[in-house]
Amino acid sequence: MGFRFRFERLLRYREQMERETLREMAELQRRREGILQDLCRLRGRLQKVGAQWTSLESSEVKVEDLRRLQWVMTSLRGEIRVLNQSLVECESHLQEVRSIWLRRRRDRRILELLKERQREEFIRSLVRAETRHLDEIALRPFATSAMGGTPCPETKDVDAPPS
């Protein structure tokens, strides 16, 4: 007779849901890191283009070069704006998933604590039953029948001569 937790299936389900949420959170964090790297790369390109723009102002300038640099800077700023929006959305979604993960972790932990308490109670009940059984065995030789104070039939000395 072993311990069997009544809500074991529910506990396994909650563990699985927590793992899936953790995976989703890790995926969102990787996506966020990718966006941050892309933003850093684009900002670096924008700085280089800005440096080219500054160098053109002090020298002889062609209109085509200015238009090309202006177009590149505008497109880079647009890409940066889009990536910033993606970053905000990703961080918002990451925060939502994080709160879901925390709730699921708390729910799983509650079930684990319940399981541990029930297991401890099961062990205590086994110990009580074993103690009770050992006490009964220890008291048998001293038990007397209700009539006359003679030992109970099951406690008679086996080696004693028949009377």
C-alpha positions in Angstrom: 0.0 0.0 0.0 1.9 3.0 -1.3 1.2 6.7 -1.3 -0.9 7.9 -4.2 -1.6 11.6 -4.7 -5.1 12.1 -5.8 -4.3 15.2 -8.0 -1.2 13.7 -9.6 -2.6 14.1 -13.1 -3.4 17.8 -12.4 0.1 18.3 -11.1 1.7 16.8 -14.2 -0.6 19.0 -16.4 0.4 22.1 -14.5 4.1 21.2 -14.8 3.6 20.8 -18.5 1.8 24.1 -18.9 4.6 25.8 -16.9 7.3 24.3 -19.1 5.4 25.4 -22.2 5.0 29.0 -20.9 8.7 29.0 -20.0 9.6 27.9 -23.5 7.4 30.7 -24.9 9.0 33.2 -22.6 12.5 32.1 -23.7 11.5 32.4 -27.4 10.2 35.9 -26.8 13.4 36.8 -25.0 15.5 35.5 -28.0 13.2 37.6 -30.3 13.7 40.6 -28.1 17.5 40.2 -28.2 17.4 39.9 -32.0 15.4 43.1 -32.2 17.9 44.9 -29.9 20.8 43.7 -32.1 19.1 44.8 -35.2 18.4 48.2 -33.6 22.0 48.5 -32.6 23.1 47.6 -36.1 20.7 50.1 -37.8 21.7 52.9 -35.3 25.3 52.3 -36.2 24.5 52.5 -39.9 22.6 55.7 -39.3 25.6 57.2 -37.5 27.8 56.3 -40.4 25.4 57.9 -42.9 25.2 60.9 -40.7 28.9 61.2 -40.6 28.9 61.0 -44.5 26.3 63.8 -44.5 28.4 66.0 -42.3 31.5 65.3 -44.5 29.6 66.3 -47.6 28.5 69.6 -46.2 32.1 70.8 -45.9 33.1 69.8 -49.4 31.8 70.1 -52.8 28.3 68.5 -52.9 26.4 66.8 -55.6 22.6 66.9 -55.4 22.3 63.2 -56.2 24.6 62.4 -53.2 22.5 64.5 -50.9 19.3 62.9 -52.1 20.7 59.4 -51.8 22.0 60.0 -48.3 18.7 61.7 -47.3 16.8 58.7 -48.7 19.1 56.3 -46.8 18.7 58.2 -43.5 14.9 58.4 -43.9 14.7 54.7 -44.6 16.9 53.9 -41.7 14.9 56.0 -39.4 11.7 54.3 -40.6 13.3 50.9 -40.0 14.4 52.0 -36.5 10.9 53.3 -35.8 9.4 49.9 -36.9 11.9 48.0 -34.8 11.2 50.2 -31.8 7.5 49.5 -32.1 8.2 45.7 -32.5 10.4 45.9 -29.4 7.6 47.6 -27.4 5.1 44.9 -28.5 7.6 42.2 -27.8 8.3 43.5 -24.3 4.6 43.9 -23.6 3.9 40.3 -24.7 7.0 39.1 -22.7 5.6 40.8 -19.6 2.2 39.1 -20.1 3.8 35.7 -20.6 6.0 36.3 -17.6 2.9 37.0 -15.4 1.2 33.9 -16.8 4.4 31.8 -16.0 4.5 33.2 -12.5 0.8 32.3 -11.9 1.3 28.8 -13.3 4.5 28.3 -11.2 2.5 29.4 -8.1 -0.3 27.0 -9.0 2.1 24.1 -9.5 3.9 24.9 -6.3 0.6 24.8 -4.4 -0.1 21.4 -5.7 3.4 20.2 -4.8 3.0 21.5 -1.3 -0.3 19.7 -1.0 1.2 16.5 -2.3 4.1 16.8 0.2 1.7 17.4 3.1 -0.5 14.5 2.1 2.5 12.2 1.8 3.7 13.3 5.3 0.2 12.6 6.6 0.2 9.2 4.9 3.6 8.4 6.5 2.3 9.5 10.0 -0.8 7.3 9.6 1.4 4.3 8.7 3.6 5.0 11.7 0.6 5.3 14.0 -0.9 2.1 12.6 2.5 0.3 13.1 2.9 1.7 16.6 -0.7 0.6 17.5 0.0 -2.9 16.1 3.3 -3.2 18.0 1.6 -2.0 21.2 -1.1 -4.7 20.8 1.6 -7.4 20.3 3.4 -6.2 23.3 0.3 -6.2 25.5 -0.9 -9.7 24.5 1.2 -11.6 27.1 -0.2 -9.4 29.9 -3.8 -9.6 28.8 -6.1 -11.5 31.1 -9.5 -12.8 30.4 -12.4 -11.1 31.9 -13.2 -14.2 34.0 -10.9 -15.3 36.7 -7.7 -13.5 35.7 -6.3 -16.4 33.7 -4.2 -15.6 30.7 -5.9 -15.5 27.4 -5.8 -18.7 25.5 -3.6 -17.3 22.8 -1.0 -16.1 25.4 -0.5 -19.4 27.2 3.0 -20.6 27.4 3.5 -23.2 24.7 6.3 -25.0 26.6 4.3 -25.4 29.8 3.2 -28.9 30.6 -0.5 -29.7 30.0 -2.6 -29.4 33.0 
